[in-house]
Amino acid sequence: METINTREMQIELAKQDKAPTSFINEDNADKIDAPIKKIRPRRIWEPVYIYRRRVGLLTDEEEAAENEKKEDKRREKRRLYERKRYQKKKRKRRWKKKRGPKKKPGPKPKRKRKKKPKPRVSPFKLPPFKYRIGYFRNGKFWKYMGKYRYLTDARKDLAKLESEVKKPLLPEMRVHNDWWVEDSYHEYVLMVKGGTGETLLPNEYGKYVLNLTTDDWTIIDKVRFDVEETFWIWGFDYRYERKDCQWIYDNILVQGLETKYDFMRVYTYRNKILFKNDDEQVRLVISKTDTDAVRLYNKLQEMAKKKKMKNALFIGDYSEQIWRYEPVVNEIYQITKWPQKQIHMYSTTYSLTRTRVQDKINHRNSRLEKDVNEILDRYGSIDEPDTGLY
């Protein structure tokens, strides 16, 4: 049995949780050789007041305070429970079915509608967008390039668009109409809302001609420019995958001459250009008209001469003699399986009978004559008026 000899030893043992602190008070301070009880030390999860009560350190006042706290918590929990119970009963009473006769319906209460906030009116009212720049293809509107409040801003953007136009390697000269091929031109047109719709502007030769519009817009200025000519490569989509002259030179002519011993033969038949290598493989390029095919042939020949390509053989045109073009027609047929009538065509437009072509020409001439007579009645005599309607 271990004994405590001094008071200091008792305090030291109590701090080390080897002896109960209830021995260290005024009543048992003078006791010597008091036995030490083995008490379990405090666990981490054990509350402090429980440990103090277990080892005998909790006084009566502290124990009463702890009991009071427990009672307060119990009362608060009961109060919340009663409150929820009351609200639940009240909710049930609200939806309970009413007994007795139904009341007569009275006037419906007016529904209050929220007033829409008034739009904020700026003291400085901006002018409307009355200037626009439009992109026209062959005299027909295509899309708007911008709208402006002031004429100075519109002219700046028109000059910027003119400076951004790149010079094409092979400009587009012809384009398909509904039933024939006509000259192609592209323009940026500066217009203003309102006006008479009639203006005199200089053309590409410096001569002032009349410009008319069919809408409530008046032309102020316009810039004409050229775009790159495109061609139909057999194997690609004829409308959405057309290629230009540079692509044909890089991917057909140059690519077919991988070594200095390879040869490429280039020849034309009406509106078709054929590229034939040593392996008898033929690539077919189809243009809109025979004149476009000649222009492409001459441009490729010029580019080949600049690069000094001696193994590119430009043979020429096979459209004249029958004995010459028969093998070319057979080559085109082997590639396309077209009928003979379509192979011998000079353009990609549909072949029309003579009577239908003549009817179309007469209709166009009568329409132009009507427009010219209307202009002459309005302005008197004008030298060669420009009747292109936008």
C-alpha positions, 0 to 999 in steps of 0.5 A, a space after each residue: 500500500 502506497 502512502 502520502 507523506 506530505 501535502 506537496 506529494 498529494 498535490 503532485 499525485 493529483 495533478 498526475 491523475 494518480 490520486 483523487 483531488 477530493 483528498 486535497 482539502 481542509 478536512 483531509 489535508 492533515 491526514 497522513 498515510 491515507 490510501 490512494 484509490 486507482 481512478 480511471 483518467 479522463 477520456 477525450 470524449 468524456 465531458 468535464 463536469 462528469 469527470 469532475 463529479 466522478 473524481 469528487 471535484 464537482 461542488 454542489 453549486 456547480 452541480 445545481 448549475 449543470 442541472 439547471 442547464 439541462 432543464 432549460 434545454 429540455 424546456 426549449 425542446 418541448 417548446 419547439 415541439 409544441 410550436 410545430 404541433 400547433 402549426 400543423 394543426 392550424 394548417 389542417 384547419 385551414 384546408 378543412 371542408 367548410 360546412 353549410 350553404 355556399 356564399 353567393 359569389 360577389 364581385 371579383 376583386 380587381 387584379 392589381 397590375 404592375 405598371 410597366 416602367 417608362 422607357 428612359 428618354 435621353 435628353 440627347 436624341 441620336 439620329 437614326 441609321 439612315 446610311 447603309 453600305 450594301 454588297 451587290 452582285 451583278 446588279 442584285 442586292 446580296 447583303 449589307 456590310 454596315 449601317 451608320 448614323 453619319 455620312 462621314 462614318 459611312 464614307 470611311 468604311 467604304 474607303 476601308 472596304 475598297 482598300 481591303 479588296 485584293 487584286 485577283 490572279 484571274 478575275 471573274 468575267 462571266 456568270 450564269 443567269 437564269 438561262 444564259 451567261 452574262 458579264 459579271 461585276 461586283 460593287 459596294 454601294 453607299 445608300 441613304 434612306 429616302 430621296 428620289 431614288 435617282 442619281 448620276 454617278 460616273 462609271 468605270 470610264 468616267 462618264 456620268 450615267 443614271 442609277 435607279 433603285 426600286 426601293 426607298 433608298 438613293 445611291 450616293 456612291 459606289 465602288 466596283 471591284 473584281 473577284 477571283 474566278 472559280 472552276 469546277 474540278 471533277 470530283 468536287 461539288 460544282 457549287 460549294 467546292 469550286 477552286 481558283 487558278 492558284 489551287 489548280 496550279 499547285 495541286 494538279 499541275 505542280 503535284 503531277 510533276 514530282 520528279 524531273 522525268 515526269 511529264 504533264 500534258 495540258 489541253 482544252 476542249 471547248 469549256 473543259 481543260 484536261 491534265 494528263 500524266 505519264 500514267 494516263 491519269 486524267 484530271 478534268 477542270 470545267 469552266 463556265 464558258 469556253 472563253 474562261 477555259 482559254 483564259 485559265 489555259 493561258 494563265 497556267 502557261 504563263 505561270 509555268 514559263 515563269 517557273 521554267 517548267 520544261 516538262 509541262 506540255 501545253 498542247 492547245 485546243 482540240 475543238 476544231 477538227 473531228 479527227 483530233 477531238 474524238 479521242 478527247 471526247 472519249 476520255 471525257 466520257 470515260 470520266 463523266 459518263 455524260 451524253 454526247 450533247 453535254 460533252 460538246 457544249 460550250 458552257 455549263 448552262 442548259 441547252 435550249 432550243 432556238 425558239 426558246 432562246 429567241 423568246 427569251 431574247 425578245 422578252 429581254 429586249 422589250 423589257 429594256 426598251 420599256 425602261 429606256 422609254 420611261 427614262 426618256 419621258 422623264 429626262 428628255 434625251 440621255 446618251 446611253 443611260 445605264 438601266 441596271 436596276 438595283 
